[in-house]
Amino acid sequence: MSNAHVLCFKAIASFVGDLNEVFGELEPNRPLKLYYKILEQITFTHQVAIEKNIAIFKKFIQANELGILKKDFSLFNETKLVYSEKAFIDFEYIFENAKNNVVEEIWPHLLTIMAIINPESKARELLSEMRALTRMDACDHVYPNTSSSGSETAVISNLVSKIQKHVNLENSANPMDVVLQMMQSGAFNEIVQELSQSMQNGEIDIAGLVSSLGQFENVETD
């Protein structure tokens, strides 16, 4: 599983978790809460489940790309992100019932996921602009780490160093050889754990990590 898949799933889980905190107990039949509980059970060994969720979000974001980029729900072509008949996100319900400050926190989540799924979109550029405005306003309620803009770059540099330490890149032309070397050496699990810890500690956020990367590989799903 690629680093982009791991990061994308983390972004999805973070987004759904934040939505669940606000709306999970409010919706009729609680479809959002059920979807969140399903995501909680998925680990990074569940590759098929991860790819299924990425594919669901990819389809939803592609259908609503213009609305997300313009941050305008009225431009959405699809209003439900459906995992199953009983587990889904009803964005019409969410936008109708969300307070303004909650709505403003939804867009960075969607833009972050879009930036990972489609690096060619303008999502990463918009995220960078939003972070710059946040720093100018000295407001960190959406991006808690804007005061330390070098954190994400330092994390990326550290990850690259770990890969170089455990993998012979010069003699590994095949990407699968690189992945196998990382898994055999334990570097892959170590990288995922360190990334998770940095996010949990508030040292970095996913949006900042995305906007700090020079480029992302495309996330391919069936």
KELO-395165 format. One record per residue (C-alpha): residue number from 1; residue in three letters; x, y, z. Coordinates in steps of 0.5 Angstrom, whole numbers, m for minus. Last residue first. Layout:
residues N
R|NUM|Ala|X|Y|Z .
...
This chain:
residues 222
R|222|Asp|m21|1|m18 .
R|221|Thr|m17|6|m15 .
R|220|Glu|m11|10|m16 .
R|219|Val|m8|15|m12 .
R|218|Asn|m4|20|m16 .
R|217|Glu|3|21|m13 .
R|216|Phe|4|27|m9 .
R|215|Gln|8|33|m11 .
R|214|Gly|12|38|m7 .
R|213|Leu|9|37|0 .
R|212|Ser|8|42|5 .
R|211|Ser|1|43|3 .
R|210|Val|m1|36|4 .
R|209|Leu|3|36|11 .
R|208|Gly|m1|42|13 .
R|207|Ala|m7|39|11 .
R|206|Ile|m6|33|15 .
R|205|Asp|m4|36|22 .
R|204|Ile|3|37|25 .
R|203|Glu|6|37|32 .
R|202|Gly|m1|36|35 .
R|201|Asn|1|30|39 .
R|200|Gln|m4|26|36 .
R|199|Met|m1|28|29 .
R|198|Ser|6|27|31 .
R|197|Gln|4|20|34 .
R|196|Ser|1|18|27 .
R|195|Leu|7|20|23 .
R|194|Glu|11|16|28 .
R|193|Gln|7|10|28 .
R|192|Val|6|10|20 .
R|191|Ile|14|11|19 .
R|190|Glu|16|5|24 .
R|189|Asn|11|1|21 .
R|188|Phe|14|2|14 .
R|187|Ala|21|2|17 .
R|186|Gly|20|m6|20 .
R|185|Ser|26|m8|16 .
R|184|Gln|22|m13|12 .
R|183|Met|16|m8|11 .
R|182|Met|21|m3|8 .
R|181|Gln|25|m8|4 .
R|180|Leu|18|m10|1 .
R|179|Val|16|m3|m1 .
R|178|Val|23|m2|m4 .
R|177|Asp|22|m8|m8 .
R|176|Met|15|m7|m10 .
R|175|Pro|18|0|m13 .
R|174|Asn|22|m4|m18 .
R|173|Ala|29|0|m19 .
R|172|Ser|31|m2|m13 .
R|171|Asn|39|m2|m13 .
R|170|Glu|40|5|m12 .
R|169|Leu|35|6|m7 .
R|168|Asn|38|1|m2 .
R|167|Val|32|2|3 .
R|166|His|33|2|11 .
R|165|Lys|37|9|11 .
R|164|Gln|34|12|5 .
R|163|Ile|27|11|8 .
R|162|Lys|29|13|15 .
R|161|Ser|32|20|11 .
R|160|Val|25|21|7 .
R|159|Leu|21|20|13 .
R|158|Asn|25|25|17 .
R|157|Ser|25|30|11 .
R|156|Ile|18|30|11 .
R|155|Val|17|31|18 .
R|154|Ala|22|37|18 .
R|153|Thr|17|40|12 .
R|152|Glu|11|39|16 .
R|151|Ser|14|42|22 .
R|150|Gly|17|48|19 .
R|149|Ser|10|52|19 .
R|148|Ser|11|52|26 .
R|147|Ser|5|58|28 .
R|146|Thr|0|54|23 .
R|145|Asn|0|49|28 .
R|144|Pro|m7|49|30 .
R|143|Tyr|m10|49|23 .
R|142|Val|m18|50|24 .
R|141|His|m17|54|31 .
R|140|Asp|m11|57|30 .
R|139|Cys|m13|64|28 .
R|138|Ala|m7|69|28 .
R|137|Asp|m10|73|22 .
R|136|Met|m4|73|18 .
R|135|Arg|m3|66|20 .
R|134|Thr|m10|64|18 .
R|133|Leu|m9|67|11 .
R|132|Ala|m3|64|10 .
R|131|Arg|m6|57|12 .
R|130|Met|m12|58|7 .
R|129|Glu|m7|60|1 .
R|128|Ser|m3|54|2 .
R|127|Leu|m10|50|2 .
R|126|Leu|m12|53|m4 .
R|125|Glu|m6|51|m7 .
R|124|Arg|m7|44|m5 .
R|123|Ala|m14|44|m8 .
R|122|Lys|m12|47|m15 .
R|121|Ser|m13|40|m18 .
R|120|Glu|m7|36|m21 .
R|119|Pro|m5|32|m14 .
R|118|Asn|m12|29|m15 .
R|117|Ile|m13|24|m9 .
R|116|Ile|m8|27|m4 .
R|115|Ala|m11|34|m6 .
R|114|Met|m18|32|m6 .
R|113|Ile|m17|29|1 .
R|112|Thr|m14|36|4 .
R|111|Leu|m19|40|0 .
R|110|Leu|m25|36|3 .
R|109|His|m22|37|10 .
R|108|Pro|m20|44|9 .
R|107|Trp|m28|45|7 .
R|106|Ile|m31|42|13 .
R|105|Glu|m28|47|18 .
R|104|Glu|m31|53|15 .
R|103|Val|m38|50|16 .
R|102|Val|m37|48|23 .
R|101|Asn|m35|56|24 .
R|100|Asn|m42|58|20 .
R|99|Lys|m46|53|24 .
R|98|Ala|m48|47|21 .
R|97|Asn|m55|44|21 .
R|96|Glu|m57|45|13 .
R|95|Phe|m50|44|11 .
R|94|Ile|m50|37|15 .
R|93|Tyr|m57|35|13 .
R|92|Glu|m55|36|6 .
R|91|Phe|m48|33|7 .
R|90|Asp|m51|26|9 .
R|89|Ile|m46|22|10 .
R|88|Phe|m47|14|10 .
R|87|Ala|m48|8|14 .
R|86|Lys|m54|4|13 .
R|85|Glu|m55|3|6 .
R|84|Ser|m47|2|5 .
R|83|Tyr|m41|7|4 .
R|82|Val|m45|13|1 .
R|81|Leu|m43|20|1 .
R|80|Lys|m49|24|0 .
R|79|Thr|m50|30|m3 .
R|78|Glu|m48|29|m10 .
R|77|Asn|m48|35|m16 .
R|76|Phe|m45|40|m11 .
R|75|Leu|m46|47|m13 .
R|74|Ser|m50|49|m8 .
R|73|Phe|m45|47|m3 .
R|72|Asp|m40|53|m5 .
R|71|Lys|m33|52|m2 .
R|70|Lys|m31|54|m9 .
R|69|Leu|m26|48|m10 .
R|68|Ile|m31|44|m6 .
R|67|Gly|m37|46|m11 .
R|66|Leu|m33|45|m17 .
R|65|Glu|m30|38|m15 .
R|64|Asn|m37|35|m13 .
R|63|Ala|m37|29|m17 .
R|62|Gln|m30|28|m17 .
R|61|Ile|m30|29|m9 .
R|60|Phe|m36|24|m9 .
R|59|Lys|m32|19|m13 .
R|58|Lys|m26|19|m10 .
R|57|Phe|m29|19|m3 .
R|56|Ile|m32|12|m5 .
R|55|Ala|m26|10|m8 .
R|54|Ile|m22|12|m2 .
R|53|Asn|m26|8|3 .
R|52|Lys|m26|2|m2 .
R|51|Glu|m18|2|m2 .
R|50|Ile|m18|2|6 .
R|49|Ala|m23|m4|6 .
R|48|Val|m18|m8|1 .
R|47|Gln|m12|m6|5 .
R|46|His|m14|m8|12 .
R|45|Thr|m7|m9|15 .
R|44|Phe|m7|m1|16 .
R|43|Thr|m13|m2|21 .
R|42|Ile|m20|m1|20 .
R|41|Gln|m25|m2|26 .
R|40|Glu|m25|6|27 .
R|39|Leu|m28|6|20 .
R|38|Ile|m34|2|21 .
R|37|Lys|m35|6|28 .
R|36|Tyr|m35|13|24 .
R|35|Tyr|m40|10|19 .
R|34|Leu|m45|8|24 .
R|33|Lys|m44|15|27 .
R|32|Leu|m46|18|20 .
R|31|Pro|m52|14|19 .
R|30|Arg|m55|16|26 .
R|29|Asn|m62|13|25 .
R|28|Pro|m64|20|25 .
R|27|Glu|m58|25|25 .
R|26|Leu|m56|28|32 .
R|25|Glu|m52|24|36 .
R|24|Gly|m46|23|30 .
R|23|Phe|m47|31|28 .
R|22|Val|m42|35|32 .
R|21|Glu|m37|29|34 .
R|20|Asn|m38|25|28 .
R|19|Leu|m36|30|23 .
R|18|Asp|m29|31|27 .
R|17|Gly|m29|23|26 .
R|16|Val|m31|23|19 .
R|15|Phe|m26|28|17 .
R|14|Ser|m20|25|21 .
R|13|Ala|m22|18|18 .
R|12|Ile|m22|21|11 .
R|11|Ala|m15|24|12 .
R|10|Lys|m12|18|15 .
R|9|Phe|m14|14|9 .
R|8|Cys|m11|19|5 .
R|7|Leu|m5|19|8 .
R|6|Val|m4|11|8 .
R|5|His|m6|11|1 .
R|4|Ala|m1|17|m1 .
R|3|Asn|4|13|3 .
R|2|Ser|3|7|m2 .
R|1|Met|0|0|0 .
